[in-house]
Amino acid sequence: MERIDSRENPKIKALCRLLRDRGARREAGLFVCEGAVMLEEARR
């Protein structure tokens, strides 16, 4: 597991873009889960 300490981390920047931009999510074919319940539902 990798610890991320900076907002300048490319993974954090990509996540923030996905959170705010629906087009970016569609283009990447990704979605964002927030919380244990949503994560469990997505896993199923």
DSSP file (Angstrom, degrees, kcal/mol; ACC not computed):
  #  RESIDUE AA STRUCTURE BP1 BP2  ACC     N-H-->O    O-->H-N    N-H-->O    O-->H-N    TCO  KAPPA ALPHA  PHI   PSI    X-CA   Y-CA   Z-CA
    1    1 A M              0   0    0      0, 0.0     2,-0.4     0, 0.0     0, 0.0   0.000 360.0 360.0 360.0 140.7    0.0    0.0    0.0
    2    2 A E        -     0   0    0      2,-0.0     2,-0.4     0, 0.0     0, 0.0  -0.863 360.0-139.5-105.7 131.8    1.3    3.5   -0.9
    3    3 A R        -     0   0    0     -2,-0.4     2,-0.6     2,-0.0     0, 0.0  -0.763  13.8-155.6 -89.0 133.2    0.9    6.5    1.4
    4    4 A I        +     0   0    0     -2,-0.4     3,-0.0     1,-0.1    -2,-0.0  -0.947  21.7 166.0-113.0 120.0   -0.1    9.7   -0.4
    5    5 A D        +     0   0    0     -2,-0.6     2,-0.4     1,-0.0    -1,-0.1   0.498  53.9  64.9-110.3  -7.2    0.9   12.9    1.5
    6    6 A S    >   -     0   0    0      1,-0.1     3,-1.2     0, 0.0     6,-0.2  -0.931  62.3-144.8-127.8 142.6    0.5   15.6   -1.2
    7    7 A R  T 3  S+     0   0    0     -2,-0.4    -1,-0.1     1,-0.2     6,-0.0   0.644 102.7  68.4 -71.7 -14.2   -2.3   17.0   -3.2
    8    8 A E  T 3  S+     0   0    0      4,-0.1    -1,-0.2     5,-0.0     5,-0.0   0.486  71.2 119.7 -82.9  -3.3    0.2   17.4   -6.0
    9    9 A N  S <> S-     0   0    0     -3,-1.2     4,-2.3     1,-0.1     3,-0.4  -0.427  70.2-130.9 -62.7 132.4    0.3   13.6   -6.3
   10   10 A P  H  > S+     0   0    0      0, 0.0     4,-2.2     0, 0.0     5,-0.2   0.820 106.3  55.6 -57.5 -32.8   -0.9   12.6   -9.9
   11   11 A K  H  > S+     0   0    0      2,-0.2     4,-2.2     1,-0.2     5,-0.1   0.899 108.9  46.8 -67.3 -39.7   -3.3   10.0   -8.5
   12   12 A I  H  > S+     0   0    0     -3,-0.4     4,-2.7    -6,-0.2     5,-0.2   0.911 111.7  51.2 -67.5 -42.3   -5.0   12.6   -6.3
   13   13 A K  H  X S+     0   0    0     -4,-2.3     4,-2.0     1,-0.2    -2,-0.2   0.908 111.0  48.3 -61.2 -41.8   -5.2   15.0   -9.2
   14   14 A A  H  X S+     0   0    0     -4,-2.2     4,-2.2    -5,-0.2    -1,-0.2   0.910 111.6  49.9 -65.5 -41.7   -6.8   12.3  -11.4
   15   15 A L  H  X S+     0   0    0     -4,-2.2     4,-2.4     1,-0.2    -2,-0.2   0.922 109.7  50.7 -62.4 -44.7   -9.3   11.4   -8.7
   16   16 A C  H  X S+     0   0    0     -4,-2.7     4,-1.7     1,-0.2    -1,-0.2   0.890 109.5  51.2 -61.0 -39.5  -10.3   15.0   -8.2
   17   17 A R  H  X S+     0   0    0     -4,-2.0     4,-1.7     1,-0.2     7,-0.2   0.917 110.1  49.0 -63.7 -42.8  -10.8   15.4  -11.9
   18   18 A L  H  < S+     0   0    0     -4,-2.2     7,-0.2     1,-0.2    -2,-0.2   0.892 109.1  53.6 -63.5 -39.1  -13.0   12.3  -12.0
   19   19 A L  H  < S+     0   0    0     -4,-2.4    -1,-0.2     1,-0.2    -2,-0.2   0.861 119.1  32.4 -63.8 -35.8  -15.0   13.6   -9.0
   20   20 A R  H  < S+     0   0    0     -4,-1.7     2,-0.5     1,-0.2    -1,-0.2   0.609 112.7  61.3 -99.9 -11.2  -15.8   16.9  -10.7
   21   21 A D     X  -     0   0    0     -4,-1.7     4,-1.7    -5,-0.2     3,-0.3  -0.883  49.7-173.7-129.0 103.2  -16.0   16.0  -14.4
   22   22 A R  H  > S+     0   0    0     -2,-0.5     4,-2.4     1,-0.2     5,-0.2   0.867  90.9  56.5 -59.3 -37.8  -18.6   13.5  -15.7
   23   23 A G  H  > S+     0   0    0      1,-0.2     4,-2.7     2,-0.2    -1,-0.2   0.872 104.2  52.8 -62.8 -37.3  -17.0   13.6  -19.1
   24   24 A A  H  > S+     0   0    0     -3,-0.3     4,-2.2    -7,-0.2    -1,-0.2   0.890 108.8  50.4 -65.4 -38.6  -13.7   12.6  -17.7
   25   25 A R  H  X>S+     0   0    0     -4,-1.7     5,-2.0    -7,-0.2     4,-1.5   0.926 112.9  45.6 -64.6 -44.3  -15.4    9.6  -16.0
   26   26 A R  H  <5S+     0   0    0     -4,-2.4    -2,-0.2     2,-0.2    -1,-0.2   0.923 112.9  50.2 -64.3 -43.9  -17.0    8.5  -19.2
   27   27 A E  H  <5S+     0   0    0     -4,-2.7    -1,-0.2     1,-0.2    -2,-0.2   0.891 117.0  40.3 -61.8 -40.4  -13.8    9.0  -21.2
   28   28 A A  H  <5S-     0   0    0     -4,-2.2    -1,-0.2    -5,-0.2    -2,-0.2   0.657 104.9-128.3 -83.0 -16.0  -11.8    6.9  -18.7
   29   29 A G  T  <5 +     0   0    0     -4,-1.5     2,-0.3     1,-0.3    -3,-0.2   0.853  68.5 121.5  69.7  34.2  -14.6    4.3  -18.2
   30   30 A L      < -     0   0    0     -5,-2.0     2,-0.3    -6,-0.2    -1,-0.3  -0.779  44.3-164.0-124.9 166.2  -14.4    4.8  -14.5
   31   31 A F        -     0   0    0     -2,-0.3     2,-0.5    -3,-0.1   -12,-0.1  -0.938  20.5-122.1-142.6 167.1  -16.6    5.8  -11.5
   32   32 A V        -     0   0    0     -2,-0.3     2,-0.5   -14,-0.1    -7,-0.0  -0.953  16.5-158.4-118.1 128.5  -15.9    6.9   -8.0
   33   33 A C        -     0   0    0     -2,-0.5     2,-0.5     6,-0.0     3,-0.0  -0.890   5.3-166.7-103.0 132.7  -17.3    5.1   -4.9
   34   34 A E        +     0   0    0     -2,-0.5     4,-0.4     1,-0.0     3,-0.1  -0.968  53.8   9.9-121.0 117.1  -17.5    7.0   -1.6
   35   35 A G  S  > S-     0   0    0     -2,-0.5     4,-2.1     1,-0.1     5,-0.2  -0.015  84.0 -85.1 101.3 156.3  -18.1    5.1    1.5
   36   36 A A  H  > S+     0   0    0      2,-0.2     4,-2.3     1,-0.2     5,-0.2   0.864 121.6  52.0 -65.7 -39.8  -18.2    1.4    2.6
   37   37 A V  H  > S+     0   0    0      2,-0.2     4,-2.3     1,-0.2    -1,-0.2   0.948 112.4  44.4 -65.7 -48.5  -21.9    0.8    1.6
   38   38 A M  H  > S+     0   0    0     -4,-0.4     4,-2.4     1,-0.2     5,-0.2   0.900 113.0  52.5 -64.0 -39.6  -21.4    2.1   -2.0
   39   39 A L  H  X S+     0   0    0     -4,-2.1     4,-1.9     1,-0.2    -1,-0.2   0.900 109.4  48.6 -62.6 -40.6  -18.2    0.3   -2.3
   40   40 A E  H  X S+     0   0    0     -4,-2.3     4,-1.6     2,-0.2    -2,-0.2   0.898 111.3  50.3 -66.9 -40.1  -19.8   -3.0   -1.3
   41   41 A E  H  < S+     0   0    0     -4,-2.3    -2,-0.2     1,-0.2    -1,-0.2   0.908 111.5  48.1 -64.2 -41.3  -22.7   -2.5   -3.7
   42   42 A A  H  < S+     0   0    0     -4,-2.4    -1,-0.2     1,-0.2    -2,-0.2   0.864 107.4  56.5 -67.3 -35.1  -20.2   -1.8   -6.6
   43   43 A R  H  <        0   0    0     -4,-1.9    -1,-0.2     1,-0.3    -2,-0.2   0.875 360.0 360.0 -64.7 -37.1  -18.2   -4.9   -5.7
   44   44 A R     <        0   0    0     -4,-1.6    -1,-0.3    -5,-0.1    -2,-0.2   0.485 360.0 360.0 -72.3 360.0  -21.3   -7.0   -6.1
